[in-house]
Each structure stands twice: as structure tokens, then as C-alpha cells.
Amino acid sequence: MTSTTSASTTSTDAYRAARDRLLELRGDHARAVEEFSFPDVGDRWNWGVDWFDAVARGNERTCLTIVEQDESSRSWSFDEMARRSDQVAARLATLGIGRGDSVVLMLGNQVELWESMLAVIKLGAVVMPTTTAVGPGDLVDRMERGGARAVITNAAEVHKFDDVPGDYLRVAVGVAAGGADPAGTPTDGWEDHATAYELTVGPTEHPGTRPDDRMLLYFTSGTTSRPKLVEHTQRSYPVGHLSTMYWIGLQPGDVHLNISSPGWAKHAWSSFFAPWAAEATAFVYNYSRFDPAALLRVLREHSVTSLCAPPTVWRMLIKSDLSGGPGTLREVIGAGEPLNPEVIAQVEKAWGLTIRDGYGQTEMTAAVGNTPDSVVKPGSMGRPLPGCPVVVVDPVTNTLVTEPDAQGNREGEICLDLSQHPVPLMTGYQGDEQRNADAMAGGFYHTGDVASVDAEGYISFVGRTDDVFKASDYKISPFEVESVLIEHPAVAEAAVVPSPDPVRLAVPKAYIALAPGHEPGEDVARSILAHAREKLAPWQRVRRIEFYELPKTISGKIRRVELRGRENDLDASGAAQPELEWRDEQFPDLKG
């Protein structure tokens, strides 16, 4: 490691100047787009040391607040977080973790997640965030493809790694006395995370990382194969998320609540990089079952100033009593997919606040958004954010769409212009040159999303160019779910599509072609749903199945687009549940 020079380095100053310029222009989108450029942080840059530590040392303002289900709470200052992450970094270093090593973080919304993420970044190692909902099979794939050298998880989760091969460091959080997990199972071979707190250490030395060094690896679902492994650098996410900070409208001293699960990119967006770039408090509310009244009470009692929530949460909130007002809320944000205008209208009527949508991907930071004090057009995600070279491209010719249609709009695939060297963009999909070539074809990064752009530059989402969809705000890959379904002996083929749902917006529905010797009926439906519940992560679970002759192309490929259209038509017509469709609520014994 190289020694730290001073708390205020040239790279720190450059980052601060860019951040401050966006703060000054928070209400002037046009000037921000014209004047802002992402900072040049030099040849030596580590966000954890050069930015976080620079603003955190001696800073007693609240950095992180976690409110539990029972509404008890705990807060940590910036200075505390800097010191705790130094202790964790020192402990990991003594155990052999250093620059370039990949570390799986499989933790919930707990302080150990934030301090460990900071620690890994400070060491120049690579963070691999992983949801606690994954099973052993997924872990084998992730550990192998990510080249994991270490894993940090809760003691209650260590059993998931029993059959995960490899010579990697194992660190457990919450080890009980006697070296056992909370259930009493011995955690032999696992280091106790808490021993880090016994260390007396100074500030973590700069690891000598460069801006283009790997810093994050995220798994994200694809349409026809296993999850993609997205690679981000010390620059792309930490520097790029200045755009996310601007979109949300965060300011120093704000209290920002982001409703998102750890392990997903949106959690890093709005519970880590964006608030701490602004020197705001990252606020977390842990709940096992969503209670709108409790959320509203917590927001008001803790003086939360900004709320970023997925559409499912907003749809539930408008069904509750909003008459108590927004408390100290100044900014309200929607994320995941466009919100229904009626939801936005109801919140605006009750609170006088407009929910602002935005757009980004795991592969990049926020690139499009309705920014503070800007006119919000119903159904629009907003306009390109400062520093983000967003264009629309004809997906057939791979050329820029420059001419408007009869309605005055330009429709095409949302892309980033690679000639502008977009800072917020990933370096690529690790270990997948063909996917990289496809994603970066023709001088553009292709998002796979189609949108319409009006004369004023406002962008409205149209749909996916592939078959991935979202259900309950989680991205679902039909390929992954179908792969599990066809393991069932009664299933010959399966096609998974989104089925409209009034609360979740959409739920996974499987169209099933039965294998010879099996007949459609309640018993086989129960068996398939039970199989799916056992084998799939909670967010992937099939909620409806229908026995149906699958439509195919002349080459034998299943036409999911036709099935999606059928679902939308059934919903729009108010038709009764199809005769050969079964839903999981018809089998209450399967739940739990």
C-alpha cells in the first residue's frame, strides 16, 4: 500500500467541485446539462479513502440510521463509520484480502453491510453484493464466476456455503458465544466479524487504486442465459452516481430513505453512493411485512427529507391515510418502472409533492430523470441527466433516430453514445466477450429498452426489446424461471411472462405444456407451484400457471410476445380467470 498524503487531495477537490456545482444547479436542469462534466480524479483514486474518509474524519453528523420493525433505532456518525470500516479493513488485510480480491457481501440492512462495503473498497478489493435470498446453487455459480476470495455473511446463512467449493475466506457476522450461529450450529472454519472491533488502528492507507480498477461486480438477469456479471470501476459507480445524487435532489444534511433490498444495484445507488456523495444520511427502515401506516409514522418521526420507493410501495401508500401530511419530505422519487399517473396525482393532491421518475440500470447509474423544480410530464421518465450522453437508436439499422414521427416524437432504443466516453457506464460483462460486443455494437451502449422522445427532450418508456420483465419491482429472467419449471416431471415446456396485478403491477405467470402422460388439473398445478416455490428465490416465484398450447415461430421458438399480449387483453377486458389457470392463492397450504 502507498501512504495517504493528506485529507484533501487533488482528486478529492475535483470530486467536491463537481459535486458542489451540481448542488448549485439543482433547480436548473438546462444549465446543469450544459455546464457539468464528470470530474477528472487523476491517476490515483479510491472513493473510500479519497472521498468518504476525507469528509468523514471528525464529522459527527449522522451518516447512517437504521430503524427496526419495532421502530427502535440506531445511528452512526460519519466519523464512526470511517473508524469502523478501518477496523474491518485492517482485519480483512490480516486475513489476506487485498487489492483486486473479490469479496462476496451477503448481508441484510445492518451496519455491518455498510462498514464492510467501505472496508473492501478502501482495500482496493472488489465488492460482490449478493442478496440473502439466493440459494446454494446460485452461490456456486457466483463464487466461481466472480473469482471470490472471501465471503462475509450472517451466521444464520453460513450453512448455504456448506457445499460451495473453493479456497476462500469465510467471515460470519453475529457469531454467538462458543462459536455457534444463532440457531446453535457450530461455525467451524468461519472467522468472527466482531473481532475487528477489538483492533486499534489508524486510517486505512491508500491502496494505490486507479480510476479504472475494478470495484464492483453485480449479477443481473438476462433473457436467454444465466445472470450477467456486470463490472464497475472505482470511477464508474462512485463518480457516476453524482448523476443519481442530482436526480434525487440530495443536499448535505438531508435524511434519505431508499426502499430497496441489499444485493441489488438500486441499494448501492441510493443507500450508499448518492447520499454519501452529498454528505447526507442514509436512512433504512427494516420491516418484514410492509405497513404503510408504520412507514408514514417513521418518516415523520425521523424527519426524513427524501423518499425513493418502487411503484409497489407507492401504490400501497395511496391506499392508506395520507392526511397526516408528508412531514419534512421535500423530494419523492419513483424507481423501477414508470408510475401510473393516477398514483402521482393522488400523492400530489394529498401532499403537494410530485413523485419524480428516473431511469438507469445495473450497468450504469441514473441517466434519465425528472429533476428537482423541473416540469414533470405524465408518463415521462424525464430528460437526460448532466454528463449522460443519452441518445435513441434505431434497433434495426443501429443509427441515430433524428427524424420525428407524425406525433412529433422520436422512438428508438435508449443508448449511450460511446464516443462521449460515458463515465457512469460499466466496463462490460465479465468473461463474456460476445455479450460485450452486442451491448457495445456500433459505437453505442444498448440498454435493450425502447423509448419515445418528445420535442422537448422528455423520454417516455415504451418497453423491452427482449423478454425480461419486472414483478414486485424485481427483475425477472424468464429463462431462469423456466429452467427450474422444466425440471418438474410433468412439464415439457414453459414460457414465463408478466401477468397484470393490481398491487404488484405484474406477477410471474407460467404457460405450461405438459409432458406425455400428464393431464391438466388441480393436483398437477399444485405440484408444479410447490416445486417452483421450493426451487426459486422469493422474488422469482411463479404466482400463476396455465396449461396452454405454446405459440411458436416457424423455427420453433416460443412467442412470448403473443402470450404477453394475451395477458394484457385478458386484463383489459376484465375476463374471468381462464378455466385451466391456477393461482397460488388457491393453495393456501403452500404458503409459509
Buried (B, 14 or more C-beta within 10 A) or exposed (E): EEEBEEBEBBBBBBBBEBBEBBBEBBEBBEEBBEEBEBBBBBEBBBBBBBBBBBBBEEBEBBBBBBBBEEEEBEBBBBBBBBBBBBBBBBBBBEBEBEBBBBBBBBBBBBBBBBBBBBBBBBBBBBBBBBBBBBEEEBBBBBBEBBBBBBBBBBBBBBEBBEEBEEEBBBBBBBBBEEBBBEEEBEBEEBBBBEEBEEEEBEBBBBBBBBBEBBBBBBBBBBBEEBBBBBBBBBBBBBBBBBBBBBBBBBBEEBBBBBBBBBBBBBBBBBBBBBBBBBBBBBBBBEBEEEBBEBBBBBBBEBEBBBBBBBBBBBBBBBEBEBEBEBBBBBBBBBBBBBBBEEBBBBBBEBBEBBBBBBBBBBBBBBBBBBBBEBEBBEBBBBBBBBBBBBBBBBBEEBEBBEEBEEEEBBBBBBBBBBEEEBBBBBBBBBEBEEBBEEBBBEEBBBBBBBBBBBEEBBBBBBEBBBBBBBBBBBBBBBBBBBBBBBEBEBBBBBBBBBBBBEEBBBBBBBBBBBEEEBEBEEEBBBBBBBBBBEBBBEBBBBBBBBBBEBBEEEEEEBEBEBBBEBBBEBBEEEEEEEEEBBBBEBBEEBEE
